Amino acid sequence: MSYPYEPEYKNKIVRLHLEEGRTLKSLQDEYKVSKASISNWVTQFRNECQINEKAKEDYDYMKENLRLRKELEEMKKENLFLKKAAAFFAKEID
């Protein structure tokens, strides 16, 4: 059975996938929408980007935001590692 979803609802889920890097599985579990539907919405959005400049700008923004989120997460991991290493070496000096 197919349910008609509001465009705002679809856009929210597409944005969570593209901008925040959420997996289709996590979105399926949270929003009770099939992975196939979400995948179709993402494809439709990417196709829209080919003909709609505003959609293209939104997509570029989402990709950049996702890249920055991943970079920040990596920097946090590196920072935590360096803190642990500094604490370890501080103990060795005492």
QUISULWO-V822610 format. One record per backbone hydrogen bond with DSSP energy under -1.0 kcal/mol. NH is the residue of the N-H (numbers start at 1). CO is the residue of the C=O. If there is no record, write none. Layout:
# QUISULWO-V822610
nh=NH co=CO
nh=NH co=CO
This chain:
# QUISULWO-V822610
nh=10 co=6
nh=11 co=7
nh=12 co=8
nh=13 co=9
nh=14 co=10
nh=15 co=11
nh=16 co=12
nh=17 co=13
nh=18 co=14
nh=19 co=15
nh=22 co=16
nh=27 co=23
nh=28 co=24
nh=29 co=25
nh=30 co=26
nh=31 co=27
nh=32 co=28
nh=38 co=34
nh=39 co=35
nh=40 co=36
nh=41 co=37
nh=42 co=38
nh=43 co=39
nh=44 co=40
nh=45 co=41
nh=46 co=42
nh=47 co=43
nh=48 co=44
nh=49 co=45
nh=50 co=47
nh=51 co=48
nh=52 co=48
nh=56 co=52
nh=57 co=53
nh=58 co=54
nh=59 co=55
nh=60 co=56
nh=61 co=57
nh=62 co=58
nh=63 co=59
nh=64 co=60
nh=65 co=61
nh=66 co=62
nh=67 co=63
nh=68 co=64
nh=69 co=65
nh=70 co=66
nh=71 co=67
nh=72 co=68
nh=73 co=69
nh=74 co=70
nh=75 co=71
nh=76 co=72
nh=77 co=73
nh=78 co=74
nh=79 co=75
nh=80 co=76
nh=81 co=77
nh=82 co=78
nh=83 co=79
nh=84 co=80
nh=85 co=81
nh=86 co=82
nh=87 co=83
nh=88 co=84
nh=89 co=85
nh=90 co=86
nh=91 co=87
nh=92 co=88
nh=93 co=89
nh=94 co=90
